[in-house]
């Protein structure tokens, strides 16, 4: 197990390094000189000498590897620079916005798991029933509808039904938990609907497979209670691939959140990174992209580890 | 020519086998008929997609109104004659804008998935075939790209490249590259040690010849599968880019752009502006997914997964 853990952690560390290199390169290789952007921001003509000065001040005239080492050293201690747009330190902006994003992600995942797994189990258990057919329809629809459009439709529905209006103040969870939950449940639903559909379909097909196994028949034959057969013998063995999907969907969730937060105007990391990118606020965009990508790496490594913990065969094979 | 022949033989084999074992008939039917019967949902999807392509191509003939010229006398007109799906804030006909928007969505969707899959396939093939440090470097680079949420990467690229159809295609294709590379790499790894590849090496074929003549034709089935799978995704992501303002710009019509008004203010006055473009996206993506699932089942039953 220890060998397996260290190996996974090493892979994660290499990925993080790769992410840092990629972020660094994307911001520099693509046409559009940061010096021109910065000095041109006020409008007017900029002389070549002024450009040189700005480049020198930013360190853009040094060799790329030197720039990277310098940047990476700062990033490693979370010095992400100052946002050109808000004037705050990027890390402070991020820290203020992160709780909203994390809360939506967690709520979306909880909704998806709590809704998706029982739905999947039920529709596998009653395969072919109206529930099964209905679920199929919903999941096909859920996989085709863009999450930001589901968000728009939720907003339409809320306005029609409850004369809802977008909250002027988004309460942080620790200030008033209930209000925060009720405010963020809608974006969480919009972004989690797809995951719910995915998890339900995945659980259904895995359950169908497992329920046909010999050991399930044996359990029934020796008189194990039906609930125990389905949950302990069935679900426990069907869950493994579902866990993988859940893990990888975290990346998709963050992706979906980027637009959905803008749809609901939630002041989270997603909306912040979109505004930063669209306004070419390089330090902020770079920092937040790096943070989001690191989350994905960490969640992937965690999934790998859970996989090894849930299924001993995996760690023996890999280590 | 070569690759086409290889593909056809793969797919007739599987289709034939599939249909004959399933219902024991189909020998005298046309190939299209057999495919339709084996994958009715896929056929429905294909018909929807084809209809959309025809409508998009024939947009100037089919669209009742000019998509960019508004009717000042009919701002926010509700659905009804002559504007069957209503008009937007500028009095532009929603139906006509949807029809012209189909051009953008389908063109970008197809272009993106083809470009992303082609580049990914090339990288994946080289990585698996060369192995060793080439493989390690390509793999680590792909891992790094995989860590970025697709839309985030596309948004960053699109903003920096500037808004144009070509740039949007490139931006959306980048996140697909590592995903395609991963699939192709694993199938080339298997192919590399098959007897027929070893045999061609034994009779003195060069690497290039082995890759082009023996390996690539055998990866076409999974390639086609992932290309169709990414078609729907590309359409959604393109709409998201337009919605955020990093893609197609006004006054051009695109489905994502049509959604970008404020839903809160439109809900009571003109909800059709928000509803119809989204339905168009859903329909296109649904059709693409159905076709993708059908192609996957027909070409490579081993890749079948029910989610």
Interface residues (C-beta under 8 A of the other chain):
Chain A: X11 X14 X15 X18 X19 X21 X22 X26 X30 X31 X32 X140 X141 X143 X144 X145 X146 X148 X149 X152 X153 X155 X156 X159 X160 X165 X166 X198 X201 X202 X204 X205 X245 X251 X252 X254 X255 X256 X258 X259 X262 X263 X273 X274 X277 X278 X280 X285 X289 X292 X293 X294 X296 X297 X300
Chain B: X140 X141 X143 X144 X145 X146 X147 X148 X149 X150 X151 X152 X155 X156 X157 X159 X160 X161 X232 X236 X239 X240 X243 X244 X245 X246 X259 X263 X264 X267 X268 X271 X274 X275 X278 X281 X282 X283 X285 X286 X289 X305 X306 X307
